[in-house]
Every structure is written in C-alpha cells, then in structure tokens.
Amino acid sequence: MLSSRLGTMRPINVAHGRIGDRLSRLIAYRTLVKYLVLKDIKVKSRGTYLGVAWTLMNPLITIVTYFVVFQHIFRVAVPNFLAFFLVGLLMWLFFARSITAAATCVIDNDAMVKKAAFPLEILPVSGVLYHLFNHVVAFGLAVPLMLLFWGGRLSWNLLWTVVILVAFVAFSLALSLLLSTVGVFFRDTRDILEVALPVLFWGTPIFYDLPMAPAFLRPALLANPLSPFIEATRAAILEAHGPSWTELGLMVFWIVVTAISGAWVFTRFAPRFAEEN
C-alpha cells in the first residue's frame, strides 16, 4: 500500500536544494508524514490485547520499579519525589527512543529510499512524531495526577511546559537528523547508542537534583543538553515558575547547535543514502 502511494507522488529532486527548500517540500509531504506515524501506531499495537495501552504500561512499570527502589530503599531526599522523577523519566524515554530509532530509520526503509522520490527528512521526522504521540499520551495523564496528588502547583506557568516541549522536540528532531545520517555510513551507531545512552541516563538529573551532586561534577551535569529542558519543566509544574535565564539560554544554545549541524549534515549527505543502502 505504501509503495503504491509513493509511486503516484510527483518526483522531486531530493539530492540538492537549500534547507528552506527542503523544509517547504517536507511540509508539502505532510500527508505522508501523517501516514507513516499512523502506520507505526497501528503496526506496533496490532495483535495485542492492550493495543495502544502498552504506551502507558511500559513506562508505568518502569516508573513504579524505580520509584520503589529510590524512594523506599535508597531514600532519595527530594520533595514530591514521584512527580520529580516522573517528569525526568518521561522526557528521557521520549528522547532516548527518538534518537535510537533515528539511527536506523534510513537503513530500515531502504526500499523506500531506493524506489521512491520524497523528502528523506520524512523518515526521522515521522519517527520522532511517533514517539511524541506516546509521550503526549503519557504526560497528559501524568500532569493531572501530579497536580492533584503529587505536589504539582496549578498556575499560568504550566503553559511553559508546552513551550519547553516544543523546544525539546526541536532539539530531539535536530539530533535525529544528525544520527540518521551517521547511521547510514557508520552501521555501529545504534550499538554505540546502546552503550552511551545508559551512561547519559545516569548523567541526567532524573533521580536526583543538581545541587545533590558533588561540586566537581556539577559543571559536567550542567553541560548535559537534557538538563535544562528537564529542570525547566519541573520548575513549571512543581514550583509554579518559568525557566531561569540560564536554562533558557542553554536550551536555545543546544537547539541552535544541533539544528545547524543536523540540517547541514543531512542535506550534505542525503544524496548518497540510496547508494549506501
């Protein structure tokens, strides 16, 4: 079905073009993006009894396990720990799954890349949007529970969570463009991520607050690009205030750096994707 749809599309020159032109073509092919996202949702829930409910079951089991360990065994001294932890873990899951999928998205769709003409950016974009769907479902259920039972504070500053989420998606998408390109030419990329992501996980303030870390480690933790996004979201939900200027500056910095590098690398090497697959 997908191949027949692609076959009827107007051929385009995917090998060249400025970033603005490629963005325009990507928007023009938004129906294909929607199709691929819906296909992933249907395929990954097909034949299961709980269907899309697994979107919640998987992180829920992880959350309960870690919460019991860190709240009742290690006894982490963080107020409203469940909400504190939940924000960090849900954002981490979205990020980690998005970039892991991006590392092989071109290779996994080599038949499409070779036989059909379409903006190749669609592949990492649709992957990120699929995981964004899962994240929005989980986060949309978690936030009301935080506000009612787990120490969240209702205020206009909650609107910052939407702004930060958009920024976080932009950062994850930019990094996905970069990794999807690297994954075509360096097939060990996904294996490296399987080693690197657990290290980054423990270097991200998910279970702990930054002031809890030793002084000599704080600069490294602050340099973690995920830290300002997570800390700013927590501030909006648990402390009823917007992100600090430092957090805003760091978020903008990481988005700009990854967007420029990701877009340039993808645009530069996308013409070689078909021959490398």
HUWOWO-V674956 format. One record per backbone hydrogen bond with DSSP energy under -1.0 kcal/mol. CO is the residue of the C=O (numbers start at 1). NH is the residue of the N-H. Records with the same first field share a line. If there is no record, write none. Layout:
CO: NH / NH
This chain:
1: 5
2: 6
3: 7
6: 9
12: 14
18: 22
19: 23
20: 24
21: 25
22: 26
23: 27
24: 28
25: 29
27: 30
29: 33
30: 34
31: 35
32: 36
33: 37
34: 38
35: 39
36: 40
37: 41
38: 42
39: 43
40: 44
45: 48
50: 53
51: 54
52: 55
53: 56 / 57
54: 58
56: 60
57: 61
58: 62
59: 63
60: 64
61: 65
62: 66
63: 67
64: 68
65: 69
66: 70
67: 71
68: 72
69: 73 / 74
70: 76
76: 78
80: 84
81: 85
82: 86
83: 87
84: 88
85: 89
86: 90
87: 91
88: 92
89: 93
90: 94
91: 95
92: 96
93: 97
94: 98
95: 99
96: 100
97: 101
98: 102
99: 103
101: 104
104: 108
107: 110
109: 113
110: 114
111: 115
112: 116
119: 122
120: 123
121: 125
122: 126
123: 127
124: 128
125: 129
126: 130
127: 131
128: 132
129: 133
130: 134
131: 135
132: 136
133: 137
134: 138
135: 139
136: 140
137: 141
138: 142
139: 143
141: 145
142: 146
143: 147
144: 148
145: 149 / 150
146: 152
155: 158
156: 159
157: 160
158: 161
159: 163
160: 164
161: 165
162: 166
163: 167
164: 168
165: 169
166: 170
167: 171
168: 172
169: 173
170: 174
171: 175
172: 176
173: 177
174: 178
175: 179
176: 180
177: 181
178: 182
179: 183
181: 185
182: 186
186: 189
188: 192
189: 193
190: 194
192: 196
193: 197
196: 200
197: 201
198: 202
199: 203
201: 204
204: 206
209: 212
210: 213
214: 217 / 218
217: 221
218: 222
219: 223
224: 227
226: 230
227: 231
228: 232
229: 233
230: 234
231: 235
232: 236
233: 237
234: 238
235: 239 / 241
237: 153
244: 248
245: 249
246: 250
247: 251
248: 252
249: 253
250: 254
251: 255
252: 256
253: 257
254: 258
255: 259
256: 260
257: 261
258: 262
259: 263
260: 264
261: 265
262: 266
263: 267
264: 268
265: 269
266: 270
269: 272
270: 273
272: 276
273: 277
